[in-house]
Amino acid sequence: MAFRTVYIESPCKLSYKSGYLVVRKEDDTVKLHLSEVSTIILQTMQVFISAYLMAELAKNKISLVVSDEKSNPIGQYLPLYGAHNTSKRVMEQIAWGEPIKKRVWQHVVKDKIREQARFLEERDYENEAKQLYLIANEVRSGDTTNREAQAARLYFAALFGAEFSRELDVPLNAALNYGYAVLLSMVNREIVSRGYLTQTGICHRNEYNQFNLACDFMEPFRPAIDRAVVDYLNSEFDSEVKRMLGDIGNTYVNYRDGTYRLSSAISQYVQQCLNALNKKIAVEDIEEVQLL
């Protein structure tokens, strides 16, 4: 079953009744069973939501993403206890040693750079793709030589031109930021549903970032957003592009010798990374992300 990403784009009231999300507008009422919903994205600030519904969303591990006045994701509501043994999982997380965290991060960075290389290869940037493959092979434990940043500079320059900067206030960056925020919310949901803390990362350690671990695990999947933006963004970052990016989890990708929805691939990858961190599998057994 394809789990839905529900967009709320106009003023309404959201409530719960007998297993259903109830959306009431002035001239219409819509009901959706919670078993069909994975994420709700509020694209307007003119929404009233019942506490009963919020409790049911938490029970069903449904992510609620809140947008700001510019309709950009700014916050996320997740269950306080995502698993029955959350305390045990948190203790496991605290016990992760630096060597294993560095080795898993090395694997994650390699996966990311190789996926960037495959995307460039797909778009006929052969020389840049070859350079990225070489850079991926140079990533050390913990990426102490910061090959990730080196690869990112080459990658974005190839895709968007040498003058492009992620700091520019342009529709392209707005679309990328929106897509990355949606991706982050998907990874957060997977982490919390397994009883772990999003705040404690393996590389990202910003004291002001509530989602350090999700920022770690999402890295190899960023090219899925990049591809969607390249393919669908024209001159304007409009509501149609936002809907497409918001539903990115239902697009199909290649992973583990099969074809899965992106949301399922993320779920499996997060679980494998956690298994490696807990030394249930070898780091080398984390299966490489290949979205093409």
N, C-alpha and C positions, 0 to 999 in steps of 0.2 A: 504494500500500500504506500502511496506517495503522501507523506505527511505535509500538511499545508503550512505555508507561511501566510499569516493573515495580516493584511494591511488595513489600518484604520486611518483614513485620510480626511474625514469630515466629522463635524461635531456629532457626538452620540453618547449613549450610556451603555456601559458594558456590565453585565451581571451574569450570574450562574443559576441554572435551573435544571435539576435532574440529569446531570452529566453533560449539559450543553452550555456553550458560550452563547449568550444572548446579546445581540447588538441591536440597540433601539435607536432609530433616528426619528425625526419628526414625522416622516411619511412612510416609514418602513421598519420592519423587524426581521432580523435574520438569525437563525440558530445553526450552530456548528457543534458537533459532538467533540468533546475534548480529546478523544482517542485519535482523531484525525489531524490534530494540530500539534506542531512542534514549536512554533515561534509566533508571537504576536508583535508586530511593529507598529507603534503609535506614531503616525506621521503628522499629527496635529496635537496641539496642547489643549484643545477644547474637548477633552474626554473625561467623563466621570466613570470611575471603576469601583465596584463594590469590594469590600474586604472579603466577603464570602468567595467571590471569584478569585481573588488573589491567593487565598488559601488553597483553593482547588488547583490553581495553576502550579503552585509549589508541590502539591501532592503528586501531580501528574508530570512533574519535571518539565514543564513548558516554560520556555524563555519569554519574558516580556521585555522588549526593548523600547526605551523611551527616547524620543527625539527632541531637539531644542527648537527654538523659534525659527531656525533656518531649515528645519526638517532633516537635520543630520543626527544620527544616533549619538546619544550622550550618556546613557545609563542603561543598566540591565538589572532586572529583578530575577533572582534565582533562589532555589530552595536553600534553607538554612542547613538542613541535613539531607544530603543527597543519597546517602546509603545508610543501612541499619548499623553498620560498624564504622561510622565516620571517625570516632576517636582513635580506633586502631589504624585507620588509613593515615590520619594526621601524624600519628607517632611514627609510622613508616616513613612518611615524607620528611619529617624532621631528622630522621636517622640517615637519610641519603648522604653518602660521603662525597667529598669533592672529586676524587678520581672517577667515580661512576658518573657523576653529573657532567664532568668535562667530556667523557667519552660519548655519552648520549648526545650532548650538544654538538660534538664533532660530527656525529652521524646525521643529525638534523640539518646542519649547515651544508654538508655534502649533498644531501637530498635536495635541499633548496636550490643550490647552485646548478646541479645537474638538471633539475626541472626547468630552470631559467634557460639553460643551454638548449634543451629540447624545444622550448618555445621559439627561441631565436632560429634554431635549425628549421623548424616548421615554416618560419616566415622568410627563409632564404638569407639569413644573416650568418652564412657559413663560417667566415673567419672569426667573428665574435663568439660564435658557439664553440668553436674549437678552443679558443682562449679560455672560455668558462670551464670546459671539461678539464683543461690543464690546471686551472685554479682549484677546482674541486678536489683533485688528487693531492693538492698541497695543503689541504686543511689539516691542522694538527689537533691534538686533544685540547679541548677548550677553545679552539680557534684563536690561539694566542697571537698569531700573526695577522688577525683580522682580515682573512681572505673573504669573508662575507661582504664587508664594505667595499673591497676592491671589485668583487664581482658585481655588486649592485651598481657601481658607477658605470662600468662597461655595459651592463645590461640595459639600464635606462637610457644611456646615450645612444645605443643601437636602436632601441624601440622608438624613442621620442626626439632624438636629436641631441647634439652636443651642448646646446644651450639650455636644455631642460633641467629643472631643479625641482625637487620635491617640496621646496619651500614656496614656489610660485603660487599666487592666488589665481588659479585658472580652472576652468571646468574639468580639465583632465585630472588634476589633483583632487578636486572635489569628488569626482566619481571614484577614483582610487581609494580615497579616504573612507568614503561611504561603504564601498565593497569590503575593505579591510575590517571596518567596524562590524559588519554583518558576519564576516568570517570569524572574527574574534568572539562574537557572541555564541557562535556554533561550538567553538572549542571550549569556551567557558562552560557551556552546558554539559559537555562530555566529562570534563574534569570534576565538576560539582556532583554530577550524577553518580560518580564512583567514590565519593566521599573525601576527595582531596581539596586542598586550599588553592585557590587561584593566585593568591598573593605571593606565595613562595616559589620562585622560579629556579631553574637550573643555570641560567645565564642572566636573564633579565632580573635585576635586583633593585629597581627604582623604588625608593621608599614611598613615593607618591602614586605608584601604579598598583591598582587593586588586582591586576590581571597579569602578573609577571609570568606565571607558568603557561597561561594560554598564549601569551606573546611568544614564548619559546616554541610551543608545539605547532602553532599556526604557520610557521615560516615556509615549509615546503609547499603549502597550498596557496600562497600568495599569487603565483603565476596563473591560477585559475581565475582570479579577479582581473589580473592584467589582461588576459586573453579576452575576457568578456568586455572589458572597457575598450580595448582596441577594436573589437568587432562591432560593438553596438553604439558607442558614443559618437555623436556627430559634433556639431558646434555647441550644443546646449545640453547641460546636464539636467534633464527633465524627469518628470514623474515616471515615464515609461522606462527609462534606464534604471531608476531606483527600484521599480518593481522587479525588473529582470535581475538586478544584483541581490535584492532581498530574497529571491527564490533560487539563488545559486546552488543551494544545497540539494535541489532536486535534479540538477544536471548530472549526466552520466560521465564517469571517468574510468580509466583503466587502473586496476590495483589488484595485486596478489593473483595474477593470472586470471582475472575475471573483470567483469564490468559492473560497477556499483554506482549508486548515487553518491555524489560528493560527500553528503552528510554521513553516509555509511563508511566511506573510506576514511574520513576524519576520525570516526569512532574507533575503527580498527587500529589506526595508526597511534592514536592517543593511548589505547590499551597496551599496545606493544611497547611503546616508550615507557609506560609505567611499569610494565613487567620487567623491562631491562633495568630500570632504576631500582626495582626491588629484587634484582638478581634472580628472577624466575626464568629468564631467557638470556642468552648472550646478546650483547649489543649488536653484534654482526647479524643476528637473526631478526632484527627489526627490518621488515620488508620495505624496500625503497619505493618512494612515491613516484609513480609514472602516470601523469594525468593524460597524456596523449594516447 
